[in-house]
Amino acid sequence: MLSRRELTASLGMMAAGGALATRAHAQKAFSDVSAVGPWTETGVLQRPGGKLRYAKLGTASNAKPPAILLHKLGGWMADWRHVAPLLATKRQVIAIDLPGHGGSHWEGPAPYIQTLGETAAILVGAFDEWGLPQVDLLGTSLGGCVGASLAAMFPNRVHKLAIISSALARARSLATIAQLVDKGQTSMFDAGGNPTPTDAKLLSSTFGIVNIESIGAEGNSSRVAAGHWIQPSERGVAITDLVANLERVEAETLLLYGALDPNYIRFRIAAETALKTSRTAYVPGAGAFVIQDNPAATAAILNEFLG
């Protein structure tokens, strides 16, 4: 397993040489880095239109459903590498690169909108192929929104649900989305729609991140890997009525926030009101990206919730 310093160095070299790499070589390189971690098995599942990258750790058990780990917008499954071993002492964990992110590559150009429902159905197809009738679903940011939608659409497939630092809002119109995403993010994407490096001040002021240097460096590289799939995925969140989805969730749900996060906490009250059974917890000394900012405390809260 690479240390944060070693991973950051490898990501920096990859980003520096990215302009010289072919598309195939670049995808292969990012696929390898997205799977960095303590995993005992990594692989891809062929799904309609693309390949879903995954990694497993721990022993499968009939007594406990596996914990499915879903990353943030513009992230990859390696974001979970410090939390996963702490969860895998009691159950199998399976981390997944969401469509278009990390090593999960789809054919052709990215759509204008990648809906949460489409992504949820892709994941359930993977669960079926793995023979998993039910899972515990742990998702952060985009992953939490996917988890909420999957639990609403397929309530019998989710045993417990943890939604971490996620924008659980009402649906927005296409016109509003175009204004906020297409026209409002010119500083975050170049003219070709490729993500530009995230400013460290943004990580601190918007998300309350503590470990800015390491999280920022990795985040910039995982955003490059996601490329043109970031904004379609964000539009998929914005077009979805996530509060209505939460009202249909049957699974016991944990809402988890970083104690220093000034952003996602504003969605808490509406989410708590909508959910049938929920609890709320806070990770000390962490901003929004709790699985990276304070993985030990995050894992302790998740283990207590999962039981």
C-alpha positions as CSV (number, residue, x, y, z in Angstrom):
1,M,0.0,0.0,0.0
2,L,1.4,3.4,-1.0
3,S,1.8,6.2,1.6
4,R,0.1,9.5,0.9
5,R,3.4,11.0,0.0
6,E,4.3,8.2,-2.5
7,L,0.8,8.3,-4.0
8,T,0.9,12.1,-4.3
9,A,4.3,11.9,-6.1
10,S,3.1,9.2,-8.5
11,L,0.0,11.3,-9.2
12,G,2.1,14.4,-9.9
13,M,4.3,12.5,-12.4
14,M,1.3,11.1,-14.1
15,A,-0.4,14.5,-14.4
16,A,2.8,16.1,-15.7
17,G,3.1,13.4,-18.4
18,G,-0.6,13.3,-19.2
19,A,-0.4,15.5,-22.2
20,L,2.1,13.1,-23.8
21,A,0.2,9.9,-23.0
22,T,-2.2,8.3,-25.4
23,R,-5.8,8.0,-24.3
24,A,-5.5,4.3,-23.7
25,H,-2.3,4.6,-21.7
26,A,-3.7,7.5,-19.7
27,Q,-6.8,5.4,-18.8
28,K,-4.7,2.4,-17.8
29,A,-2.5,4.6,-15.6
30,F,-5.5,6.2,-13.8
31,S,-7.1,2.8,-13.5
32,D,-4.1,1.5,-11.7
33,V,-3.9,4.5,-9.3
34,S,-7.6,4.6,-8.6
35,A,-7.2,1.0,-7.2
36,V,-4.3,1.9,-4.9
37,G,-5.0,0.5,-1.5
38,P,-5.0,-2.6,0.7
39,W,-7.3,-4.6,-1.5
40,T,-7.1,-8.3,-1.9
41,E,-8.9,-8.4,-5.2
42,T,-9.4,-5.8,-8.0
43,G,-11.1,-6.2,-11.3
44,V,-13.7,-4.8,-13.8
45,L,-17.2,-5.9,-14.6
46,Q,-18.5,-5.4,-18.1
47,R,-21.7,-3.4,-17.9
48,P,-23.8,-2.1,-20.9
49,G,-21.7,0.6,-22.4
50,G,-18.7,0.4,-20.2
51,K,-16.6,-1.3,-17.5
52,L,-17.1,-0.9,-13.8
53,R,-13.9,-1.0,-11.8
54,Y,-14.0,-2.4,-8.3
55,A,-11.8,-3.6,-5.4
56,K,-12.6,-6.0,-2.5
57,L,-11.2,-6.5,1.0
58,G,-12.1,-8.8,3.8
59,T,-14.0,-12.1,4.0
60,A,-17.5,-12.5,2.6
61,S,-20.0,-13.7,5.3
62,N,-23.6,-14.9,5.2
63,A,-24.1,-13.3,8.5
64,K,-23.3,-9.7,7.4
65,P,-23.9,-8.1,4.0
66,P,-20.8,-6.5,2.4
67,A,-20.3,-2.8,2.7
68,I,-20.3,-1.0,-0.7
69,L,-18.0,2.0,-0.7
70,L,-18.9,4.9,-3.1
71,H,-16.6,7.9,-3.6
72,K,-17.2,11.7,-4.0
73,L,-17.8,13.6,-7.2
74,G,-14.5,13.7,-9.2
75,G,-13.0,11.1,-6.8
76,W,-12.1,7.4,-7.1
77,M,-12.3,4.3,-4.9
78,A,-8.7,4.9,-3.6
79,D,-10.3,7.7,-1.5
80,W,-11.6,4.9,0.8
81,R,-8.2,3.1,1.2
82,H,-7.5,4.3,4.7
83,V,-11.1,3.6,6.0
84,A,-11.6,0.2,4.2
85,P,-9.1,-1.9,6.3
86,L,-10.8,-0.7,9.5
87,L,-14.2,-1.7,8.2
88,A,-13.0,-5.0,6.7
89,T,-12.1,-6.5,10.1
90,K,-15.8,-7.3,10.6
91,R,-17.1,-7.7,7.0
92,Q,-16.2,-7.7,3.4
93,V,-16.0,-4.3,1.8
94,I,-16.3,-3.5,-2.0
95,A,-15.1,-0.2,-3.3
96,I,-16.4,0.9,-6.7
97,D,-15.3,3.6,-9.2
98,L,-18.5,5.3,-10.3
99,P,-19.2,5.5,-14.1
100,G,-16.6,7.7,-15.8
101,H,-14.5,8.0,-12.7
102,G,-11.2,6.4,-11.9
103,G,-10.9,3.1,-13.8
104,S,-14.6,2.9,-14.7
105,H,-14.6,3.8,-18.4
106,W,-17.6,4.2,-20.7
107,E,-17.6,4.1,-24.4
108,G,-18.1,7.3,-26.4
109,P,-18.5,10.8,-25.1
110,A,-20.0,11.5,-21.7
111,P,-23.7,12.3,-21.8
112,Y,-25.0,15.8,-20.8
113,I,-26.6,14.2,-17.7
114,Q,-25.6,11.0,-16.0
115,T,-28.7,10.4,-13.8
116,L,-28.5,9.0,-10.3
117,G,-31.1,6.4,-11.3
118,E,-28.9,5.1,-14.2
119,T,-25.9,4.8,-12.0
120,A,-28.0,3.0,-9.3
121,A,-29.3,0.5,-11.8
122,I,-25.7,-0.2,-13.0
123,L,-24.6,-0.9,-9.4
124,V,-27.6,-3.2,-8.8
125,G,-26.6,-5.1,-11.9
126,A,-23.1,-5.6,-10.3
127,F,-24.7,-6.8,-7.1
128,D,-26.7,-9.3,-9.1
129,E,-23.6,-10.6,-10.9
130,W,-21.8,-10.9,-7.5
131,G,-24.8,-12.8,-6.0
132,L,-25.5,-10.1,-3.3
133,P,-29.2,-10.0,-2.4
134,Q,-28.5,-7.2,0.1
135,V,-25.7,-4.7,0.9
136,D,-24.8,-2.0,3.4
137,L,-24.3,1.1,1.3
138,L,-21.8,3.8,2.3
139,G,-21.4,6.8,0.0
140,T,-19.9,10.3,0.2
141,S,-20.8,13.3,-1.9
142,L,-21.9,11.9,-5.3
143,G,-21.7,8.4,-3.8
144,G,-24.1,9.4,-1.0
145,C,-26.6,10.8,-3.6
146,V,-26.3,7.5,-5.6
147,G,-26.8,5.6,-2.4
148,A,-29.9,7.5,-1.5
149,S,-31.4,7.0,-4.9
150,L,-30.5,3.3,-5.0
151,A,-32.1,2.7,-1.6
152,A,-35.2,4.5,-2.8
153,M,-35.5,2.6,-6.1
154,F,-34.5,-0.9,-4.7
155,P,-35.4,-0.8,-1.0
156,N,-35.1,-4.6,-0.5
157,R,-31.4,-4.4,-1.7
158,V,-30.1,-2.1,1.1
159,H,-29.7,-3.2,4.7
160,K,-28.2,0.0,6.1
161,L,-27.4,3.3,4.4
162,A,-24.7,5.8,5.3
163,I,-24.9,9.2,3.5
164,I,-21.7,11.2,4.1
165,S,-21.3,14.9,3.3
166,S,-23.9,14.9,0.4
167,A,-26.0,17.6,-1.2
168,L,-29.4,16.2,-0.4
169,A,-31.5,18.8,-2.2
170,R,-34.7,19.2,-4.1
171,A,-34.6,18.9,-7.9
172,R,-33.6,21.8,-10.0
173,S,-34.8,22.8,-13.5
174,L,-32.6,22.3,-16.5
175,A,-32.4,26.1,-16.9
176,T,-31.1,26.5,-13.4
177,I,-28.7,23.6,-13.8
178,A,-27.3,25.3,-17.0
179,Q,-26.9,28.5,-15.1
180,L,-25.1,26.9,-12.1
181,V,-23.1,24.2,-13.8
182,D,-22.6,25.2,-17.4
183,K,-22.1,28.9,-16.9
184,G,-21.2,29.1,-13.2
185,Q,-18.1,26.8,-13.1
186,T,-15.9,28.5,-15.7
187,S,-13.1,28.8,-13.2
188,M,-13.1,25.0,-12.5
189,F,-13.1,23.8,-16.1
190,D,-11.3,24.9,-19.2
191,A,-12.9,25.7,-22.6
192,G,-12.9,22.0,-23.5
193,G,-14.7,21.0,-20.4
194,N,-11.7,19.5,-18.7
195,P,-11.3,20.1,-15.0
196,T,-8.6,22.6,-13.9
197,P,-6.7,22.3,-10.5
198,T,-8.8,23.1,-7.5
199,D,-7.6,26.0,-5.4
200,A,-6.5,25.2,-1.9
201,K,-8.5,28.1,-0.5
202,L,-11.7,26.6,-2.0
203,L,-11.0,23.3,-0.1
204,S,-10.6,25.2,3.1
205,S,-13.4,27.8,2.8
206,T,-16.0,25.7,1.1
207,F,-15.4,22.3,2.5
208,G,-13.4,22.9,5.7
209,I,-10.7,20.5,4.7
210,V,-7.8,20.1,7.2
211,N,-5.3,18.1,5.2
212,I,-5.4,20.4,2.3
213,E,-2.1,19.5,0.6
214,S,-2.5,15.8,0.3
215,I,-6.2,15.8,-0.3
216,G,-5.9,18.6,-2.8
217,A,-3.1,16.9,-4.8
218,E,-5.0,13.6,-5.0
219,G,-8.3,15.3,-5.8
220,N,-6.8,17.2,-8.7
221,S,-5.6,13.9,-10.2
222,S,-8.8,12.0,-9.6
223,R,-10.7,14.9,-11.3
224,V,-8.4,14.6,-14.3
225,A,-9.3,10.9,-14.4
226,A,-13.0,11.7,-14.3
227,G,-12.6,14.4,-16.9
228,H,-15.8,15.1,-18.9
229,W,-17.9,12.9,-16.5
230,I,-17.8,15.3,-13.6
231,Q,-20.3,17.9,-14.8
232,P,-22.7,15.3,-16.2
233,S,-22.7,13.5,-12.8
234,E,-23.2,16.8,-11.0
235,R,-26.2,17.6,-13.3
236,G,-27.6,14.2,-12.4
237,V,-27.5,15.1,-8.7
238,A,-29.1,18.5,-9.4
239,I,-32.0,17.1,-11.6
240,T,-33.0,14.6,-8.9
241,D,-35.4,15.3,-6.0
242,L,-33.2,13.7,-3.3
243,V,-35.5,14.7,-0.5
244,A,-38.4,12.8,-2.1
245,N,-36.0,9.8,-2.6
246,L,-35.2,9.9,1.1
247,E,-38.9,9.7,1.9
248,R,-38.9,6.3,0.2
249,V,-35.9,4.9,1.9
250,E,-36.7,2.0,4.2
251,A,-33.2,1.2,5.4
252,E,-31.8,2.6,8.7
253,T,-29.8,5.6,7.7
254,L,-26.8,7.4,9.1
255,L,-26.2,11.0,8.1
256,L,-22.5,11.7,8.6
257,Y,-20.7,15.1,8.5
258,G,-17.3,16.6,9.2
259,A,-17.4,18.7,12.3
260,L,-15.6,21.5,10.4
261,D,-17.6,21.3,7.2
262,P,-19.5,24.6,6.5
263,N,-21.2,23.3,3.4
264,Y,-23.2,20.1,3.5
265,I,-24.6,20.6,7.0
266,R,-27.3,22.8,5.5
267,F,-29.0,19.7,4.0
268,R,-29.2,18.0,7.4
269,I,-32.7,19.1,8.7
270,A,-34.5,18.3,5.5
271,A,-32.9,14.9,5.3
272,E,-33.6,14.1,8.9
273,T,-37.3,15.1,8.4
274,A,-37.6,13.0,5.2
275,L,-36.1,9.8,6.5
276,K,-38.1,7.2,8.4
277,T,-35.2,6.0,10.6
278,S,-32.1,8.0,10.9
279,R,-29.3,9.2,13.1
280,T,-26.8,12.0,12.7
281,A,-23.1,12.0,13.6
282,Y,-20.1,14.2,13.2
283,V,-16.4,13.3,12.6
284,P,-14.2,15.4,14.8
285,G,-11.3,17.4,13.3
286,A,-12.5,16.9,9.7
287,G,-14.0,18.9,6.9
288,A,-16.4,17.5,4.3
289,F,-14.1,14.8,3.0
290,V,-14.1,12.9,6.2
291,I,-12.9,9.5,4.8
292,Q,-9.7,11.3,3.9
293,D,-9.4,14.0,6.5
294,N,-9.9,11.7,9.6
295,P,-10.3,8.1,8.4
296,A,-9.8,6.5,11.9
297,A,-12.7,8.4,13.5
298,T,-14.8,8.0,10.4
299,A,-14.3,4.2,10.4
300,A,-15.2,4.1,14.2
301,I,-18.5,5.8,13.6
302,L,-19.3,3.6,10.6
303,N,-18.4,0.4,12.4
304,E,-20.6,1.4,15.3
305,F,-23.5,2.1,12.9
306,L,-23.1,-1.1,10.9
307,G,-22.9,-3.2,14.1
